[in-house]
């Protein structure tokens, strides 16, 4: 099942955010608090590409899924995001959401309806959440400028138990009138402050100890009782119970 989800993820990502960036052209713009922010565009381009990378202490690997399922909590750590509204959730692997921003005056706030998908890489246990603009699911609103392009991904890469490397990468066209210098400041700050807040939010008590079952915890992260449960589940799958007599 995990392999099928992985292959689905690769199909969904073809030609999108995971392949959009030429790794040779990233420019480091911020490196502080063990968080690196990179950009990949020139000042005059409307299309902005940025990436934030940081190591986040995570006590419970399941807390990542619990947090990312809570859209209010995601909006609380994503810098300059005012709301994430649930439009439709087909499954944990595909959701439609509506995102609004809170930008500094005099720039008008932006919005974006997004299709969010999810998969786990089977060998590394990385959790990946790609997203892309999906305009048909929510009409344009008079109070917001609709972003004409937005796509990217979150990647949660388990390191040693208790530490996760988190990458946030986004390419977007903010639409409307935004001075280039202000756009560059905003896009520098979004990944930096988002990763700083994520370090606090993911370890809140309400996200701990939740077993959601739609991705696996790396073996080195598992507690003894979790390992025993996993071994029982694997043994049951390999040696199913005999069918009832007829």
Secondary structure as the mmCIF struct_conf table of DSSP 4:
data_model
#
loop_
_struct_conf.conf_type_id
_struct_conf.id
_struct_conf.beg_label_comp_id
_struct_conf.beg_label_asym_id
_struct_conf.beg_label_seq_id
_struct_conf.end_label_comp_id
_struct_conf.end_label_asym_id
_struct_conf.end_label_seq_id
HELX_RH_AL_P HELX_RH_AL_P1 UNK A 2 UNK A 13
TURN_TY1_P TURN_TY1_P1 UNK A 14 UNK A 15
BEND BEND1 UNK A 16 UNK A 16
HELX_RH_3T_P HELX_RH_3T_P1 UNK A 17 UNK A 19
BEND BEND2 UNK A 20 UNK A 21
HELX_RH_3T_P HELX_RH_3T_P2 UNK A 23 UNK A 25
STRN STRN1 UNK A 27 UNK A 32
TURN_TY1_P TURN_TY1_P2 UNK A 33 UNK A 34
STRN STRN2 UNK A 35 UNK A 39
BEND BEND3 UNK A 41 UNK A 41
TURN_TY1_P TURN_TY1_P3 UNK A 43 UNK A 44
BEND BEND4 UNK A 46 UNK A 46
STRN STRN3 UNK A 47 UNK A 57
BEND BEND5 UNK A 59 UNK A 59
TURN_TY1_P TURN_TY1_P4 UNK A 61 UNK A 61
HELX_RH_AL_P HELX_RH_AL_P2 UNK A 62 UNK A 68
TURN_TY1_P TURN_TY1_P5 UNK A 69 UNK A 69
HELX_RH_AL_P HELX_RH_AL_P3 UNK A 71 UNK A 77
BEND BEND6 UNK A 78 UNK A 78
TURN_TY1_P TURN_TY1_P6 UNK A 79 UNK A 80
STRN STRN4 UNK A 81 UNK A 91
TURN_TY1_P TURN_TY1_P7 UNK A 92 UNK A 93
STRN STRN5 UNK A 94 UNK A 101
HELX_LH_PP_P HELX_LH_PP_P1 UNK A 103 UNK A 104
TURN_TY1_P TURN_TY1_P8 UNK A 105 UNK A 106
BEND BEND7 UNK A 107 UNK A 107
HELX_LH_PP_P HELX_LH_PP_P2 UNK A 108 UNK A 109
STRN STRN6 UNK A 110 UNK A 117
STRN STRN7 UNK A 119 UNK A 120
TURN_TY1_P TURN_TY1_P9 UNK A 122 UNK A 124
STRN STRN8 UNK A 127 UNK A 133
HELX_RH_3T_P HELX_RH_3T_P3 UNK A 135 UNK A 137
BEND BEND8 UNK A 138 UNK A 138
TURN_TY1_P TURN_TY1_P10 UNK A 142 UNK A 143
BEND BEND9 UNK A 144 UNK A 144
STRN STRN9 UNK A 145 UNK A 146
HELX_LH_PP_P HELX_LH_PP_P3 UNK A 147 UNK A 147
BEND BEND10 UNK A 148 UNK A 148
STRN STRN10 UNK A 149 UNK A 158
BEND BEND11 UNK A 160 UNK A 160
TURN_TY1_P TURN_TY1_P11 UNK A 161 UNK A 162
STRN STRN11 UNK A 163 UNK A 173
BEND BEND12 UNK A 176 UNK A 176
HELX_RH_AL_P HELX_RH_AL_P4 UNK A 180 UNK A 201
TURN_TY1_P TURN_TY1_P12 UNK A 202 UNK A 203
BEND BEND13 UNK A 204 UNK A 204
HELX_RH_3T_P HELX_RH_3T_P4 UNK A 205 UNK A 207
TURN_TY1_P TURN_TY1_P13 UNK A 208 UNK A 209
BEND BEND14 UNK A 214 UNK A 215
HELX_LH_PP_P HELX_LH_PP_P4 UNK A 216 UNK A 218
HELX_RH_3T_P HELX_RH_3T_P5 UNK A 219 UNK A 221
HELX_RH_AL_P HELX_RH_AL_P5 UNK A 224 UNK A 238
BEND BEND15 UNK A 239 UNK A 239
HELX_LH_PP_P HELX_LH_PP_P5 UNK A 240 UNK A 245
#
